[in-house]
């Protein structure tokens, strides 16, 4: 069994938090149980600013604080800048935050669990590993 950390994209968290039962939300639950989920500041930002009230904000902040944190270093930002430039030159304008999340995953050798087609496209153009739900 792999011990590779998995950066869970906001798209998966939203599905999980709204009670949807899908292959990716089941995979997230398994990864959480195995202590293999990572987050970064972008994912925290997206999730916490979407909290419906103070109670949910506090609950999310506490839950996210218990996960592996991967930093957005200067090198991650530079890789994201280059990757987004290269993708745009190939005719694909991928949202900047998705490229930043993908670049962070690549920098830390994490896979990405997602429910967002942009990551599959990035993986076809860069060495991004996608965590495939069982």
N, C-alpha and C positions, 0 to 999 in steps of 0.2 A: 504494500500500500504506500502510495506517495505521501511524503510529508511536506510537499511544496505548499507554500502559502498561496492563497487565492484572494486576489483583490476583488471584492464583490462590488460591482457597479451599483449606482443609485437605482437603476431600473429594476434590479433584483430586490433591493431593499423595499422599494415602493410596493412591489407585488407582494412581498412577504408581510409588510406592515398592514396592507389592506385585506389580508386574509385569503389571497388567491392561492390555490393549490395547483402548482404546475411543476414541471420537471426542474426548473431553475430554483423555485422556492424550496422544493424538497432537497435539492443539492445544497442550498444555503444552510438549511437546518442540519444536514449531515456534517457539513464543514464546520459549523458553529460547535457542534458536539465534539468534533475532533480537534478543536482549537486551532484551526487552519485559516481563519478568515482575517484578512488585513483590510485596513482602510487608510485613506490619506485625507489631507485637509480639504480637498475638493469634495470628496464624498461626504465628509462631515458637514461642510457648508451647505451642500444641496439638501441633505436630510434634515439638519437642524432648522434651517430656515423654512422648511416645509411643515414643521410641527404645528399641530392645530391649536395648541395651548401650552401654558407653562408646564403643566404636568407631563405632557408628552415630550416636551423639550427636555425636561430633567431626566425622564426615563431613557430617552434616546442618547442623551449625553453620557449617562452612566453606562449604558450598554456598549456604546462605541468606545468608551474609554477602556473597557476591558479587552479590546481586540488588539491585534498586532498593528502598530502604526508604522507606516512607511512615509518618510519625509520627502517633501518636494524640494530637492536640492537644486543648486544652480545647474548642475549637470542634467538633471531631469528636465528643467525648463529649456535648456539649450537643445536637448534631444527632441522635445516636443515642437519647438520652433522649426527645426530642420524637417522633422517628419511631416508637419502640417504643410510646410512649403512644398515638399516633394509630392505629397498627395494632391495638393492643389494644381501642381504642374501636370499631373496625370488626369486632371479633370474632376477630381473629387474634393469638394469642400466639406470636410468633416468638422463638426463642432469642436471648438478649441478645447473645451473641457474634456471631451472624449479622448482627444489626442493626448492631452496632459495625463489623464488616467492611464492610457495605454503606455505612454512613455515611462511613467512611474512603475508600472508592472514590469516592463522590460528591464529597467534599471535594477530592480530588486529580484529578478528572476521569479516573479509571481505569475501565475496564470490569472486570467480574468474570467469571472462568471458574470454573465450579462443577459439582458433581454432587449438588446439594442443592436440592430443590424450594422451600425457603424463599426463596431469592434471586429466583426467578421471581415469587413472590407479592409480594415487596418491590418489584420492578420494575414491577408493575402499579399500585402505590400511590405510588411516588416516582420521581424522575428518575435511576434506576439503570440503567446500560448493562450489558447482558449480552453477553459475548463468545461469539458463536455459532461452534462448531467448523465448519470447512469440510466 
